[in-house]
């Protein structure tokens, strides 16, 4: 059964949707959620609930469903995701393979340029993600 995604109005709704998406590992639904969520609101919507699994399903959704269609939006999400509470902690706990997945997403963003970011922007964001 496909998850129905609607724009979350608060951190609680967002958290419920993220948990449902994560429980089913539904990357397409996660991409739908990220497509309708304003990247600037991510830190507030995530509140203190960012976990490694959540970061990864976001990365996978961005990579597999959004990077080629809308690299600018993906960049924005990565930028604001890095401002979320617990980001540094979660990043520090990623395995080598998980880090490689994040690297692949950045590689896709350099291939699919957007006028919303320069290669310099991308490079400095990579440093934030410790790549």
DSSP file (Angstrom, degrees, kcal/mol; ACC not computed):
  #  RESIDUE AA STRUCTURE BP1 BP2  ACC     N-H-->O    O-->H-N    N-H-->O    O-->H-N    TCO  KAPPA ALPHA  PHI   PSI    X-CA   Y-CA   Z-CA
    1    1 A X              0   0    0      0, 0.0     2,-0.2     0, 0.0     0, 0.0   0.000 360.0 360.0 360.0 126.7    0.0    0.0    0.0
    2    2 A X        -     0   0    0      1,-0.1     2,-0.2    27,-0.0     0, 0.0  -0.501 360.0-117.2 -75.1 134.7    1.5    3.3   -1.1
    3    3 A X        -     0   0    0     -2,-0.2     2,-0.6     1,-0.1    -1,-0.1  -0.480  22.4-132.5 -68.7 136.4    1.9    5.9    1.7
    4    4 A X        -     0   0    0     -2,-0.2     2,-0.5     2,-0.0    -1,-0.1  -0.829  23.8-159.5 -93.2 122.7   -0.1    9.0    1.2
    5    5 A X        +     0   0    0     -2,-0.6     2,-0.3     3,-0.0    25,-0.0  -0.881  15.5 171.7-108.6 126.2    2.1   12.0    1.7
    6    6 A X        -     0   0    0     -2,-0.5     2,-0.2     0, 0.0    11,-0.1  -0.915  47.9 -81.0-126.6 160.5    0.7   15.5    2.5
    7    7 A X        -     0   0    0     -2,-0.3     2,-0.2     1,-0.1    30,-0.1  -0.376  48.9-124.6 -63.0 124.7    2.6   18.6    3.5
    8    8 A X        -     0   0    0     -2,-0.2    -1,-0.1    25,-0.2     3,-0.1  -0.491  17.7-163.4 -72.1 136.1    3.4   18.4    7.2
    9    9 A X        +     0   0    0     -2,-0.2     2,-0.3     1,-0.1    -1,-0.1   0.658  69.8  10.8 -94.2 -16.3    2.2   21.4    9.2
   10   10 A X  S  > S-     0   0    0      1,-0.1     4,-2.5    35,-0.0     5,-0.2  -0.936  84.0 -92.7-152.5 174.7    4.3   20.8   12.2
   11   11 A X  H  > S+     0   0    0     -2,-0.3     4,-2.7     1,-0.2     5,-0.2   0.847 120.6  55.2 -62.2 -35.3    7.3   18.8   13.6
   12   12 A X  H  > S+     0   0    0      2,-0.2     4,-2.4     1,-0.2    -1,-0.2   0.958 110.5  43.5 -63.8 -50.9    4.9   16.1   15.0
   13   13 A X  H  > S+     0   0    0      1,-0.2     4,-2.4     2,-0.2     5,-0.2   0.918 114.8  50.5 -59.0 -44.2    3.2   15.5   11.6
   14   14 A X  H  X S+     0   0    0     -4,-2.5     4,-2.9     1,-0.2    -1,-0.2   0.931 110.4  49.7 -60.2 -45.9    6.6   15.5    9.9
   15   15 A X  H  X S+     0   0    0     -4,-2.7     4,-2.5     1,-0.2    -1,-0.2   0.896 109.6  51.1 -60.4 -42.4    8.0   13.0   12.4
   16   16 A X  H  X S+     0   0    0     -4,-2.4     4,-2.1     2,-0.2    -1,-0.2   0.928 113.1  45.4 -61.2 -45.9    5.0   10.7   12.0
   17   17 A X  H  X S+     0   0    0     -4,-2.4     4,-2.8     2,-0.2     5,-0.2   0.919 112.4  50.6 -65.2 -44.0    5.4   10.7    8.2
   18   18 A X  H  X S+     0   0    0     -4,-2.9     4,-2.7     1,-0.2    -1,-0.2   0.911 110.3  50.4 -61.0 -42.1    9.2   10.2    8.4
   19   19 A X  H  X S+     0   0    0     -4,-2.5     4,-2.5     2,-0.2    -1,-0.2   0.903 111.7  47.8 -62.9 -40.9    8.7    7.3   10.8
   20   20 A X  H  X S+     0   0    0     -4,-2.1     4,-1.7     2,-0.2     6,-0.2   0.926 113.7  47.1 -64.9 -45.0    6.2    5.7    8.4
   21   21 A X  H  X>S+     0   0    0     -4,-2.8     5,-1.8     1,-0.2     4,-0.8   0.908 114.9  46.8 -61.6 -43.2    8.5    6.2    5.4
   22   22 A X  H  <5S+     0   0    0     -4,-2.7     3,-0.2    -5,-0.2    -2,-0.2   0.877 108.3  55.0 -68.9 -38.5   11.5    4.8    7.4
   23   23 A X  H  <5S+     0   0    0     -4,-2.5    -1,-0.2     1,-0.2    -2,-0.2   0.872 118.5  34.3 -63.3 -37.1    9.5    1.8    8.6
   24   24 A X  H  <5S-     0   0    0     -4,-1.7    -1,-0.2    -5,-0.2    -2,-0.2   0.493 101.5-132.3 -95.3  -4.9    8.6    0.8    5.1
   25   25 A X  T  <5 +     0   0    0     -4,-0.8     2,-1.3    -3,-0.2    -3,-0.2   0.869  43.6 168.8  52.8  38.7   11.9    2.0    3.6
   26   26 A X     >< +     0   0    0     -5,-1.8     4,-2.1    -6,-0.2    -1,-0.2  -0.663  13.4 176.3 -87.1  91.0    9.7    3.7    0.9
   27   27 A X  H  > S+     0   0    0     -2,-1.3     4,-2.4     1,-0.2    -1,-0.2   0.838  78.2  55.4 -66.6 -32.8   12.2    6.0   -0.8
   28   28 A X  H  > S+     0   0    0      2,-0.2     4,-2.2     1,-0.2    -1,-0.2   0.928 109.7  45.9 -65.7 -44.2    9.7    7.2   -3.4
   29   29 A X  H  > S+     0   0    0      2,-0.2     4,-2.4     1,-0.2    -2,-0.2   0.881 111.3  53.3 -64.8 -37.4    7.3    8.3   -0.6
   30   30 A X  H  X S+     0   0    0     -4,-2.1     4,-2.6     2,-0.2    -2,-0.2   0.910 107.7  50.5 -63.7 -41.3   10.3   10.0    1.1
   31   31 A X  H  X S+     0   0    0     -4,-2.4     4,-2.2     2,-0.2    -2,-0.2   0.896 108.9  52.3 -62.4 -39.9   11.1   11.8   -2.1
   32   32 A X  H  X S+     0   0    0     -4,-2.2     4,-1.7     2,-0.2    -2,-0.2   0.933 110.2  48.7 -59.5 -45.2    7.4   13.0   -2.3
   33   33 A X  H  X S+     0   0    0     -4,-2.4     4,-0.7     1,-0.2    -2,-0.2   0.924 113.3  45.6 -60.9 -46.2    7.7   14.2    1.3
   34   34 A X  H  < S+     0   0    0     -4,-2.6    -1,-0.2     1,-0.2    -2,-0.2   0.812 108.5  58.0 -69.7 -28.7   11.0   16.1    0.6
   35   35 A X  H  < S+     0   0    0     -4,-2.2    -1,-0.2     1,-0.2    -2,-0.2   0.872 113.1  37.9 -68.3 -36.5    9.6   17.5   -2.6
   36   36 A X  H  < S+     0   0    0     -4,-1.7     2,-0.5    -5,-0.2    -1,-0.2   0.487 100.8  89.5 -95.0  -1.7    6.6   19.2   -0.8
   37   37 A X  S  < S-     0   0    0     -4,-0.7     2,-0.4    -3,-0.2     5,-0.1  -0.834  82.1-122.5 -98.5 128.2    8.6   20.2    2.2
   38   38 A X    >>  -     0   0    0     -2,-0.5     3,-2.0     1,-0.2     4,-0.5  -0.533  17.9-140.0 -65.4 120.2   10.3   23.6    2.2
   39   39 A X  G >4 S+     0   0    0     -2,-0.4     3,-1.5     1,-0.3     4,-0.4   0.843 100.1  63.0 -52.8 -35.6   14.1   22.8    2.8
   40   40 A X  G 34 S+     0   0    0      1,-0.3     4,-0.3     2,-0.1    -1,-0.3   0.771 100.7  53.8 -61.9 -24.4   14.4   25.9    5.0
   41   41 A X  G <> S+     0   0    0     -3,-2.0     4,-3.0     1,-0.2     3,-0.4   0.601  82.0  94.0 -85.8 -10.6   11.9   24.3    7.4
   42   42 A X  H <X S+     0   0    0     -3,-1.5     4,-3.1    -4,-0.5     5,-0.3   0.896  81.0  51.3 -51.3 -51.2   13.8   21.0    7.8
   43   43 A X  H  > S+     0   0    0     -4,-0.4     4,-1.1    -3,-0.3    42,-0.4   0.900 116.2  42.0 -56.5 -39.3   15.8   21.9   10.9
   44   44 A X  H  4 S+     0   0    0     -3,-0.4    -1,-0.2    -4,-0.3    -2,-0.2   0.917 116.0  48.3 -71.9 -43.5   12.5   22.9   12.7
   45   45 A X  H  < S+     0   0    0     -4,-3.0   -30,-0.2     1,-0.2    -2,-0.2   0.869 113.4  47.1 -66.6 -36.0   10.5   20.0   11.4
   46   46 A X  H >< S+     0   0    0     -4,-3.1     3,-2.9    -5,-0.3    -1,-0.2   0.786  84.2 173.1 -73.9 -26.0   13.2   17.5   12.3
   47   47 A X  T 3< S-     0   0    0     -4,-1.1    38,-0.6    -5,-0.3     3,-0.3  -0.316  71.6 -32.6  52.3-127.7   13.5   19.1   15.8
   48   48 A X  T 3  S+     0   0    0      1,-0.2    -1,-0.3    -3,-0.1    -2,-0.1   0.041 118.7  98.2-107.1  26.5   15.9   16.8   17.7
   49   49 A X    <   +     0   0    0     -3,-2.9     2,-0.2     2,-0.0    -1,-0.2   0.322  41.9 131.1-100.2   8.0   14.7   13.7   16.0
   50   50 A X        +     0   0    0     35,-0.4     2,-0.3    -3,-0.3    40,-0.1  -0.452  30.7 172.9 -67.2 128.5   17.5   13.3   13.4
   51   51 A X     >  -     0   0    0     -2,-0.2     4,-2.7     1,-0.1     5,-0.2  -0.855  45.7-106.4-128.4 163.8   18.8    9.7   13.4
   52   52 A X  H  > S+     0   0    0     -2,-0.3     4,-2.5     1,-0.2     5,-0.2   0.902 119.7  52.1 -56.9 -44.1   21.3    7.9   11.1
   53   53 A X  H  > S+     0   0    0      1,-0.2     4,-2.3     2,-0.2    -1,-0.2   0.881 111.2  47.6 -61.8 -38.6   18.5    5.8    9.5
   54   54 A X  H  > S+     0   0    0      2,-0.2     4,-2.3     1,-0.2    -2,-0.2   0.929 110.2  50.8 -70.1 -45.9   16.5    9.0    8.7
   55   55 A X  H  X S+     0   0    0     -4,-2.7     4,-2.6     1,-0.2    -2,-0.2   0.924 112.4  49.4 -56.1 -43.3   19.5   10.8    7.3
   56   56 A X  H  X S+     0   0    0     -4,-2.5     4,-2.9     2,-0.2    -2,-0.2   0.904 109.1  48.4 -66.6 -42.4   20.2    7.8    5.1
   57   57 A X  H  X S+     0   0    0     -4,-2.3     4,-2.4     2,-0.2    -1,-0.2   0.872 112.6  50.9 -68.7 -32.0   16.7    7.4    3.7
   58   58 A X  H  X S+     0   0    0     -4,-2.3     4,-2.8     2,-0.2     5,-0.2   0.947 111.4  47.5 -62.9 -48.0   16.7   11.1    3.0
   59   59 A X  H  X S+     0   0    0     -4,-2.6     4,-2.6     1,-0.2    -2,-0.2   0.922 113.9  47.5 -59.5 -45.0   20.0   10.8    1.1
   60   60 A X  H  X S+     0   0    0     -4,-2.9     4,-3.0     2,-0.2     5,-0.3   0.898 112.8  48.0 -65.3 -41.0   18.7    7.7   -0.8
   61   61 A X  H  X>S+     0   0    0     -4,-2.4     4,-2.2    -5,-0.2     5,-0.7   0.928 113.8  47.4 -64.4 -44.5   15.5    9.5   -1.8
   62   62 A X  I  X>S+     0   0    0     -4,-2.8     5,-2.2    -5,-0.2     4,-1.0   0.907 117.3  43.8 -62.2 -41.6   17.4   12.6   -2.9
   63   63 A X  I  <5S+     0   0    0     -4,-2.6     5,-0.3    -5,-0.2    -2,-0.2   0.946 121.9  33.9 -70.3 -49.3   19.8   10.5   -4.9
   64   64 A X  I  <5S+     0   0    0     -4,-3.0    -2,-0.2    -5,-0.2    -3,-0.2   0.753 132.4  22.1 -84.1 -24.7   17.4    8.1   -6.6
   65   65 A X  I  <5S+     0   0    0     -4,-2.2    -3,-0.2    -5,-0.3    -2,-0.1   0.630 130.3  24.0-118.3 -16.8   14.4   10.2   -7.1
   66   66 A X  I  X<S+     0   0    0     -4,-1.0     4,-3.3    -5,-0.7     8,-0.2   0.710  91.9  81.9-125.9 -27.0   15.3   13.9   -7.1
   67   67 A X  T  4<S+     0   0    0     -5,-2.2     4,-0.3     1,-0.2    -4,-0.1   0.848 102.4  38.2 -59.3 -39.0   19.0   14.6   -8.0
   68   68 A X  T  4 S+     0   0    0     -5,-0.3     3,-0.3     2,-0.2    -1,-0.2   0.871 121.2  44.2 -80.7 -35.8   18.5   14.4  -11.7
   69   69 A X  T  4 S+     0   0    0      1,-0.2    -2,-0.2    -4,-0.1    -1,-0.1   0.922 135.0   6.8 -72.8 -45.0   15.1   16.1  -11.8
   70   70 A X    >X  +     0   0    0     -4,-3.3     4,-1.9     1,-0.1     3,-0.5  -0.529  61.7 166.0-143.9  70.6   15.9   19.0   -9.4
   71   71 A X  H 3> S+     0   0    0     -3,-0.3     4,-2.6    -4,-0.3     5,-0.2   0.827  80.0  60.2 -58.4 -31.5   19.5   19.2   -8.3
   72   72 A X  H 3> S+     0   0    0      1,-0.2     4,-2.1     2,-0.2    -1,-0.2   0.918 106.1  45.9 -62.3 -43.5   18.8   22.7   -6.9
   73   73 A X  H <> S+     0   0    0     -3,-0.5     4,-2.5     2,-0.2    -1,-0.2   0.891 111.6  52.4 -66.0 -39.9   16.2   21.4   -4.5
   74   74 A X  H  X S+     0   0    0     -4,-1.9     4,-2.6    -8,-0.2     5,-0.2   0.924 108.4  50.7 -62.1 -44.4   18.4   18.5   -3.5
   75   75 A X  H  X S+     0   0    0     -4,-2.6     4,-2.7     1,-0.2    -2,-0.2   0.937 109.8  50.7 -57.7 -46.9   21.3   21.0   -2.7
   76   76 A X  H  X S+     0   0    0     -4,-2.1     4,-2.7     1,-0.2     5,-0.3   0.915 110.4  49.5 -57.5 -45.1   18.9   23.1   -0.6
   77   77 A X  H  X S+     0   0    0     -4,-2.5     4,-2.6     1,-0.2    -1,-0.2   0.926 112.0  47.5 -62.0 -44.5   17.8   20.0    1.4
   78   78 A X  H  X S+     0   0    0     -4,-2.6     4,-1.5     1,-0.2    -1,-0.2   0.902 112.2  51.3 -63.0 -39.6   21.4   18.9    2.0
   79   79 A X  H  < S+     0   0    0     -4,-2.7     4,-0.3    -5,-0.2    -2,-0.2   0.949 116.2  38.2 -62.6 -50.1   22.3   22.5    3.1
   80   80 A X  H >< S+     0   0    0     -4,-2.7     3,-1.1     1,-0.2     4,-0.3   0.803 109.4  61.9 -75.6 -27.8   19.4   22.8    5.6
   81   81 A X  H >< S+     0   0    0     -4,-2.6     3,-1.5    -5,-0.3    -1,-0.2   0.880  98.5  58.1 -60.5 -36.9   19.7   19.2    6.7
   82   82 A X  T 3< S+     0   0    0     -4,-1.5    -1,-0.3     1,-0.3    -2,-0.2   0.637 101.1  56.9 -70.2 -12.2   23.3   20.1    7.9
   83   83 A X  T <  S+     0   0    0     -3,-1.1    -1,-0.3    -4,-0.3    -2,-0.2   0.498  84.6 112.5 -92.9  -5.5   21.7   22.8   10.1
   84   84 A X  S X  S-     0   0    0     -3,-1.5     3,-1.7    -4,-0.3     4,-0.3  -0.328  80.0 -97.8 -70.7 149.0   19.5   20.3   11.9
   85   85 A X  T 3  S+     0   0    0    -38,-0.6   -35,-0.4   -42,-0.4    -1,-0.1  -0.354 110.6  20.5 -58.7 143.9   20.1   19.4   15.6
   86   86 A X  T 3> S+     0   0    0     -3,-0.1     4,-2.8   -37,-0.1     5,-0.3   0.445  85.4 125.5  74.6   1.7   22.1   16.2   16.0
   87   87 A X  H <> S+     0   0    0     -3,-1.7     4,-2.8     1,-0.2     5,-0.2   0.937  73.6  46.3 -57.1 -49.0   23.5   16.5   12.5
   88   88 A X  H  > S+     0   0    0     -4,-0.3     4,-2.2     1,-0.2    -1,-0.2   0.889 113.8  49.2 -61.8 -40.4   27.1   16.3   13.6
   89   89 A X  H  > S+     0   0    0      2,-0.2     4,-1.0     1,-0.2    -1,-0.2   0.948 113.5  45.4 -63.2 -49.6   26.4   13.4   15.9
   90   90 A X  H >< S+     0   0    0     -4,-2.8     3,-0.6     1,-0.2     4,-0.4   0.905 112.3  51.9 -61.8 -43.1   24.6   11.4   13.2
   91   91 A X  H >< S+     0   0    0     -4,-2.8     3,-1.4    -5,-0.3    -1,-0.2   0.904 105.7  55.0 -59.9 -42.9   27.2   12.2   10.7
   92   92 A X  H 3< S+     0   0    0     -4,-2.2    -1,-0.2     1,-0.3    -2,-0.2   0.764 106.5  52.7 -63.5 -25.3   30.0   10.9   13.0
   93   93 A X  T << S+     0   0    0     -4,-1.0    -1,-0.3    -3,-0.6    -2,-0.2   0.475  81.1 116.0 -92.7  -2.1   28.1    7.6   13.4
   94   94 A X    <   -     0   0    0     -3,-1.4     2,-0.0    -4,-0.4    -3,-0.0  -0.407  63.9-125.9 -68.6 142.3   27.8    6.8    9.7
   95   95 A X     >  -     0   0    0     -2,-0.1     4,-2.4     1,-0.1     5,-0.2  -0.273  28.6 -99.9 -77.6 172.1   29.6    3.8    8.4
   96   96 A X  H  > S+     0   0    0      1,-0.2     4,-1.9     2,-0.2     5,-0.1   0.913 125.0  49.1 -59.3 -44.4   32.1    3.9    5.5
   97   97 A X  H  > S+     0   0    0      2,-0.2     4,-1.6     1,-0.2    -1,-0.2   0.896 110.4  50.1 -63.2 -40.9   29.4    2.5    3.1
   98   98 A X  H  > S+     0   0    0      1,-0.2     4,-1.7     2,-0.2    -1,-0.2   0.899 108.9  51.9 -65.7 -40.3   26.9    5.1    4.3
   99   99 A X  H  X S+     0   0    0     -4,-2.4     4,-2.4     1,-0.2    -1,-0.2   0.884 106.1  55.6 -60.6 -38.5   29.5    7.8    3.8
  100  100 A X  H  X S+     0   0    0     -4,-1.9     4,-2.3     1,-0.2    -1,-0.2   0.864 103.8  54.2 -63.7 -35.0   30.0    6.5    0.2
  101  101 A X  H  X S+     0   0    0     -4,-1.6     4,-1.7     2,-0.2    -1,-0.2   0.903 108.3  48.2 -64.2 -40.5   26.3    6.9   -0.4
  102  102 A X  H  X S+     0   0    0     -4,-1.7     4,-2.0     1,-0.2    -2,-0.2   0.907 110.2  52.9 -64.6 -41.2   26.4   10.5    0.6
  103  103 A X  H  X S+     0   0    0     -4,-2.4     4,-2.4     1,-0.2    -2,-0.2   0.897 105.3  54.7 -60.2 -41.7   29.5   11.0   -1.6
  104  104 A X  H  X S+     0   0    0     -4,-2.3     4,-2.4     1,-0.2    -1,-0.2   0.889 106.0  52.1 -60.4 -39.6   27.5    9.5   -4.6
  105  105 A X  H  X S+     0   0    0     -4,-1.7     4,-2.0     1,-0.2    -1,-0.2   0.924 109.7  48.4 -64.0 -43.5   24.8   12.0   -4.1
  106  106 A X  H  X S+     0   0    0     -4,-2.0     4,-1.7     1,-0.2    -2,-0.2   0.883 109.3  53.9 -63.2 -37.4   27.3   14.9   -4.1
  107  107 A X  H  X S+     0   0    0     -4,-2.4     4,-1.9     1,-0.2    -2,-0.2   0.921 107.6  50.6 -61.6 -43.6   28.9   13.4   -7.3
  108  108 A X  H  X S+     0   0    0     -4,-2.4     4,-2.8     1,-0.2    -1,-0.2   0.893 107.8  53.4 -60.3 -39.7   25.4   13.4   -8.9
  109  109 A X  H  < S+     0   0    0     -4,-2.0    -1,-0.2     1,-0.2    -2,-0.2   0.837 107.4  50.2 -67.7 -31.4   25.0   17.0   -8.0
  110  110 A X  H  < S+     0   0    0     -4,-1.7     3,-0.3     1,-0.2    -1,-0.2   0.852 113.5  46.7 -73.7 -31.2   28.3   18.0   -9.6
  111  111 A X  H  < S+     0   0    0     -4,-1.9     2,-1.1     1,-0.2    -2,-0.2   0.902 113.6  48.6 -72.7 -41.3   27.2   16.2  -12.8
  112  112 A X  S  < S-     0   0    0     -4,-2.8    -1,-0.2    -5,-0.2   -41,-0.1  -0.625  87.5-163.3-100.7  74.8   23.7   17.7  -12.8
  113  113 A X        -     0   0    0     -2,-1.1     2,-0.3    -3,-0.3   -42,-0.2  -0.130   5.6-165.9 -59.0 153.0   24.6   21.4  -12.3
  114  114 A X    >   -     0   0    0      3,-0.5     3,-1.1   -43,-0.1    -1,-0.0  -0.955  31.5-126.0-135.5 154.8   22.0   23.9  -11.3
  115  115 A X  T 3  S+     0   0    0     -2,-0.3     3,-0.1     1,-0.2    -2,-0.0   0.510 104.1  75.5 -78.9  -0.6   21.9   27.6  -11.2
  116  116 A X  T 3  S+     0   0    0      1,-0.2     2,-0.3     2,-0.0    -1,-0.2   0.590 105.8  21.4 -85.8  -9.3   21.0   27.4   -7.5
  117  117 A X    <   -     0   0    0     -3,-1.1    -3,-0.5     4,-0.0     2,-0.2  -0.993  68.7-137.5-153.3 152.2   24.5   26.5   -6.5
  118  118 A X     >  -     0   0    0     -2,-0.3     4,-2.2    -5,-0.1     5,-0.1  -0.571  36.4-106.2 -99.6 169.6   28.1   26.7   -7.8
  119  119 A X  H  > S+     0   0    0      1,-0.2     4,-2.5     2,-0.2     5,-0.1   0.830 124.0  56.6 -64.6 -30.0   30.7   24.0   -7.7
  120  120 A X  H  > S+     0   0    0      2,-0.2     4,-2.5     1,-0.2     5,-0.2   0.925 105.7  49.8 -65.2 -43.9   32.4   26.1   -4.9
  121  121 A X  H  > S+     0   0    0      1,-0.2     4,-2.2     2,-0.2    -2,-0.2   0.933 111.7  49.2 -56.6 -46.0   29.1   25.9   -2.9
  122  122 A X  H  X S+     0   0    0     -4,-2.2     4,-2.3     1,-0.2    -2,-0.2   0.909 109.8  51.2 -62.6 -43.6   29.0   22.2   -3.5
  123  123 A X  H  X S+     0   0    0     -4,-2.5     4,-1.5     1,-0.2    -1,-0.2   0.906 110.7  47.6 -61.9 -42.1   32.6   21.8   -2.3
  124  124 A X  H  X S+     0   0    0     -4,-2.5     4,-1.3     1,-0.2    -1,-0.2   0.867 111.3  51.0 -70.9 -32.2   32.1   23.8    0.9
  125  125 A X  H  X S+     0   0    0     -4,-2.2     4,-1.7    -5,-0.2    -1,-0.2   0.878 104.6  57.8 -68.9 -35.7   28.9   21.7    1.6
  126  126 A X  H  <>S+     0   0    0     -4,-2.3     5,-2.5     1,-0.2    -1,-0.2   0.894 103.2  53.8 -58.6 -39.0   30.9   18.5    1.1
  127  127 A X  H ><5S+     0   0    0     -4,-1.5     3,-1.6     1,-0.2    -1,-0.2   0.889 104.3  54.3 -62.8 -38.7   33.3   19.7    3.8
  128  128 A X  H 3<5S+     0   0    0     -4,-1.3    -1,-0.2     1,-0.3    -2,-0.2   0.874 108.9  48.5 -61.5 -36.4   30.3   20.1    6.2
  129  129 A X  T 3<5S-     0   0    0     -4,-1.7    -1,-0.3    -5,-0.1    -2,-0.2   0.312 117.7-120.0 -85.1   8.7   29.4   16.5    5.4
  130  130 A X  T < 5       0   0    0     -3,-1.6    -3,-0.2    -5,-0.2    -2,-0.1   0.858 360.0 360.0  56.8  41.7   33.1   15.6    6.1
  131  131 A X      <       0   0    0     -5,-2.5    -4,-0.2    -6,-0.1    -1,-0.1   0.386 360.0 360.0-104.9 360.0   33.7   14.2    2.6
